[in-house]
Amino acid sequence: MALQILINITLAFLWVLIVSDLSLGSLALGYLIGIFPVYIIRDFLPGRFYLIRVYYSLKLIFVFAIELIKANYDLTKIIVSPKIDIHPGFFAYPCDLEEEWEIALLSALISLTPGTVIVAISDDYSTIYIHGINALDVDAEISLIKNRFEKLIEEVSKP
């Protein structure tokens, strides 16, 4: 991926030299034009095309923002209701991620979402222990984390 970005930036600077216009707009245009040659030679470069990883990174940020808004809304409903009806509890989340940075990212995303916090991670990183403010349907919570966050983290980390 780094080699692809380096080639793309080099092509952008070559474009600036060819058109003799040292401006940010010319550099951006050269970068956009340079995407096509990098895409064409992607089979000869290590890893998959780097814009795919950028796409999944942006998608992960967008999904997290949506989940953050939903969690804040749900937490606000709990706070302003006259009768607090919550069922806090702990549950074990079976994690399929292997790299330490992937597990750290997943843990951060879970902990940053209001109403959930990571309590512990097993030594072999296969289980994450989570405390949820409303742990009535643990299977739904596990499914949500697995289908939203974990799947996107796997796509981002795929070589």
Disulfide bonds with the S-S distance in Angstrom:
none
